[in-house]
Amino acid sequence: MIISLGIESTAHTYSIGIVDENGNIYSNERIIYKSEKGGIHPREAAELHSKENINILRNSVWKAGFIFKKLNGKFYIVDALYEIKNKLEESEEIFYDEPWNRKRYIIYNNNKIWVENNKIVSDNKELENSLNLYINNLNNFERKINLISYSAGPGLYPTLIQAYFSGKLFSKIFSSNLIGVNHLIAHAEIVKLYNKFIDPLILLVSGANTMLLSFEGNKYRIVGETLDMGVGNFLDKVGRLLNIGFPAGPKIEELSKKGKNLIKLPYSVKGMDIQLGGIYTYIKNLIKSKDINIYDLSYSIQEYIFSMLAEISERGLSLLDKREFGLTGGVSVNKRLQEILYLMCNERNVKFGTVPLDLGNDNGAMIAWTGILWYKNGINVIDGINPYWRPEDIEYKT
């Protein structure tokens, strides 16, 4: 059984997730760099990641039901709850997967059993003591973390370095294999896993990236994308004009709910691609020239930009004859974007799927899962980082 610990650190988020080869997500912890103005500051984000990486590791390991254990002079991350479940007859394993609060535990005779601070915890203290004694005396664990996956690119150099250093360190300390994976492909793979998709067209909408991806000829091909900036970055730049802080996307979504009047904005679709620079300049000049209702502007921005995304997505579905459509990336959690794309797919009898909040934003679980897929496919193409790594650079084996 391959069990992967994934490290995500391409931009504002440092996250560690634990996933097994059956696609079970055990935990998905993170910390996110935020600023009131000026967007993301890469060095400040990297400093935060460096400061918090061990805390995130501990939280992710313990919420997954694993513990740190020294065996035969070496350190491992071992699956304590698995051993307990095997010991306790008729116990039930639970994956609590509410977004932002994924946690694994066991129910036995109406008693809840979980891991906290590297020890077994239970509602029943007598049971808790006996289980800790059992685990402490156990010298052979069937399941351990045996793969460390890290986000090798694309992304910001200072934060990517944090993922690489963490990956190298953890793989050495915990005697695990190490693999670097592509952050963009990880977004695609997690929406496929979550929706059990086989051959979807995938719209990835995040801060720095906006692209349509399709797996063709043993590669993820970019069949459409932004010609300048990602939708998330566009929203953040508009947020700075409006002085609403970073990240601006969720705040624009909230403001848009009070908007009633559609302000005319440029609409820029070029075949399978979109372009946002001209729209940004238009909005910038609009704000300078007169008082603008912030609610109407937010509403209009979403309607125009999301309609552009729907147009290239519908065109892609038609050209590639796809029957599944996945929406992923940080901006994918926007409810209005989901609604527009769902309606478009429903009219074409295409299955629509997206991901919950903590799997849409940058996260370690998607890195862990992609690491497993690459490891099983024999893909190990990087030792280090590549801030400009494109999805089509990676070829899968047949």
N, C-alpha and C positions, 0 to 999 in steps of 0.2 A: 504494500500500500504506500503510494507516494503521498506524503503530507507536506505541503509547501507553506512556508512563511514568506509573504510578499511585502516588499518595502516600496512605497510610493513617495517620491520627493522630487517632482518635476517643477513645481511652482510654489504656490502658497501653502500646500498641504503636505504634512508628514504623516503617513498612515502605515499601519502594519495590520495585515489580515492573515488569517490562517484558514486554509482550504484543503480538502483531500481530493483524490483523483476521481471520486464519485460526484464531485461538485458540491459537497456539503460545506457551507460557510460557517466556520466555528466562531470567528470573531472578526471585527473590522474596526479597529480603534484609530483615532487620528487627533491631530491638533492643526488648526488653520490660522495662518498669519492674516491679520486684518489691519487696516489703517483707516483713519478718518478722512484722509485726503492724500492725493498723489499716487494712488494705485499701489501696486506691489513693489517693494524695494528688495531686490534679490538678496543682497547681503544680510539685511535684517531678517528676512525669511529663513535664510540658511542658518543664521545664529540661533533662531528659535528652534529649528529642527535639530541642531546639534545639542542644544540644551535639554530638549524634551525626548530625545530618541529612546533613552533607556526606560523612561516612564511609560512611553507608548508601548514598548516591547513588553514590559511587565504586565500592563493592563490587558494587552491582546492575548498573551499566553494564558493568563489566569482566567479571563472570560471564556477562553476556548476550552477550559477544563484541563489544561496541561500544567505541568510544574517543571521547574528547573531542578535537575537531579544529577549528582555525581555518581558515576558507575565505573568501576575499574580504573579510577584515576582520570576519567574524562567527563566533561560536562555535556549533558543532553537536555533537550526539551521533550519531555515524555508525556504520553497521554494517560494521566492519572484516572480520569473518569472512565475510560475504556476498561481499565483493569478492575475498577470498582463494579462496573456493570456486569462484568464476567463473574465476579465473586458473588454478587447479590442476585439470586434467582428472581425472575419475574419483575425486574426493575425496568423502568421506561426511560429512554434517552430523549431529551427535548432540545431542539434547536430554537431558541427564542430569537426571532429574526425581525423584530420591530426596527425600522430604520434608526440608525444612530445608537442603537442599544442591543446589538447582537450578543447573545450569551447562551452558553450551553450548560445544561444541568441534568440531573437524574432524579426521578421520582421513585421512591421505594417505600411501600407501606404508608403512603400519604406523607412521607418525609421528603423534603427537598434537599438535594446534595449538590454542592458546587465547589469551586476553588476560589480562594481568596488569600492574598498575601502568601502564596506558595504552600498552602495547606488546605486540607479538606474541611469544608464547613457544612453544617447541617442544622436543621431545626431541632433535631434530636441530639442532644449533647453526648449521650452515651454512645449512640451510633457514630457520631463525629469522632470521638476519641478512639474507638476501635478501628475505624477506617484509616485514620492517620497512622496508627500503630502498624496496620497492615501495609500501607504504602511506604512508610519509612523503612520497613524491614524487607521490602521487595527489591531484589537485585536484577530482575530481568523484566523489561517492559516490551511488550509486543509492538507497540506503535510509538514512533518518535518522529519529530521533525527531521526530514532527511533531504529537504531541498530548500535553499534560500534563493528567492527570486527578487530582483530589484529593477526599478525603472531606470533603464540606461539612456533613454531619450525618446523623443525630443523634449527639450525643456530648457530651463535656465541653468547655466553652468554652475553657479554657486550652490544651488539646491540639488542638482543632479549629483554633484560630488558627495553630498551627504548620503544619498541613497547608496552610492557605490561603496563609500567607506563603511557604512553600516553593514552592507551585504558581505563585504570581505571580512569584517570583524566577526559577525555572527556565524558565518560559515566555518571560520577557523575555530572559534570557541566551542561551537556545538557540533563539530565534526559532520557538517552537511555539505552536499554539493551546492555549487553556486551557478546561477544563470542570470544574465541580463536580458530583459525583454523590452519590446517597443511599447511605449505608453499608449499610443493611438490604437494599436492592434488590441491591447488589453481592454480598452473601452468597447471595442467591437465584440471581443470574445465574451465579455461579461453579459452583454445584452442577449447574445445567442444562448448562453447557459441559462439565464434567468427565464427566458421564454421558450426554451427547448426548440429553438429555431434550427433549421437544417441549412437553408440556402437563402438568407435574407439580403435585401438591400439595406444598408445601414447608414443613417444620418448621424454623424458625430458633430455635436455642437458644444464647444467648450470655450474657454477664454481665448486661447491663441489659435485654435483650430476649428474650422468649419469645413466638413467634407462629406461626400457620399462615397461609401466604400462597398465594393463587391468582390467576393472571392472568385477569381477567374484564373485558370491556368496556373494553379498552385501558388498564387499570390493574392494579397489584398490589393486590388486596383482602385485608384482614386478616379472615379468617373465624373466627379464634379466637386468644386470647392470655391472658397472665397479667393478672389484675385488680389486682395490686399490684407485686410485684418479679419480675425475671427469675430463671430457675433458677440461672444463674451467680452472681448477687448473693446469692441464698439460700444457696448452698453456701459462699460466702465469709463470710457472716454466721455460719453454723454453724461454719465454720473458726475464726473469732475466739473463739467460745465454747469450742472445743476447744484453742485456742492452737496451731494447726498451721500458721500462716502464710498468706501470700497469693501466688498464687491457691490456693484450697483444693480446688477440684474434682479435680485429679489426685491429690492426697493422700488425699482421701476415697475415690476409686476404688481406690487401692492398699490402704487399710485395709479396705475392704469385702471384699476377697478372702479375708480371714481370719475374716470373720463367719459364724456358723452359725445363730444364733437370730434370728428375725424379731420385732422389738419393735413392738407395736401403736402406730401413729401416726394422726393424723387424715388423712382422704382427702377432698380438696375439689375436686370437678369440678362446674362450673355450666354445663350445656349444652355450648358449645364453648370455654369458658374454664376456667382453673384459678386457684386462689388459694393463696398460700403463707404469708401472714402468720400465720394461725392455727397452722399446723404449726410455724413457727419459734418462736412463743411457747410452744407445748406442749413442744418440745425444750428450750428455755431453762429452763423450770420443771422438766423432767425431770432435767436435769443438776444443777440446784441441790438437788433433793430427795434424790437418792441417787447412789451410785456406779454409773456406767453403763459397760458394756463398750464401748470405742470402736470395736472391730471390728464388733460386732453393730449398734451405732447407725449406723455408716457403711453397712453392708449394708442395713439397714432403710430408711434415707433414700433410697438409690438405688432400691430395689424399689418404694417408694410413689410417689416423684416420677416415675419413668420410666413406671410403670403409668398414672399420670394423663395423661402426655403421649401414651402409646399409645392411651388411650381417646378423647381428643379427635381424634387423628389418624385413627383408624379411623372415627369418626363423620364426619369431614370427607371422607374417601375415599368413603364411602357416599352422602352427600348430594350431592357434586359429581360422582360417577361418574368418578373419576380412575383411570387405569391406571398412573401413575407417581408415585413418592413420593421426595422428596429430603430428606435430613437435612443441615443445615449450621449454621455457627456454632461458637464455641469449645467448647461442651459436646458438640458432635456427635462429637468424637474419643473419647468415653467408650465403651469396648467393650461394656459391659453395656447401655447405651442402644441401641447399634447392634443388638445381639443381639435385644432385645425388639421393636424396630421391624421388623427383618428378618423375624422369625417372624410378626408381625402381617400384614405385606405378603404373605408367602408363602402364608398361609392364604386370602388374598383374591385370589391370582393377580395381584398388583400388583408391578411392577418397582420394587425398592428400590435407591437409590443414595445414597452419601455422598461425602465428599471426604477426601483425605489430611490429615495433621496440619497442614501449613503452609498449606493452603487453607481449613481449617476455622477456625483462629484468624484474628484480624484480620490482613489482609495486603494488600500493594500490588497484587498481581496481579489480585485481584478488582476493585479500583478501576480499574486500567488497562483491563480487559476491559469493564467497564460503561461507562467513558468512550467506548470505541469504539462500543458499541451506541447510546448516547445521541447521539453526534456524527453517526452515520449516519442516525439517526431524526430529527435536527433538534431534539433536546431540549437546550436550554441555558437553564435557568430560574433560575439563581442566580449572583450575583457576590458571594461572601462565605460566611458560614456560617449554619446554622440548627440550634441544639442540640436542637430539638424536631421535626425534620422527619419526617413520617409517610410511609410508602410510597404511600398512596392520594392524596397530594397531587400526584403526578406522572402526567400523562396521556401515553401513547404515541400517535403518529400512526398512522392506519390504513394 
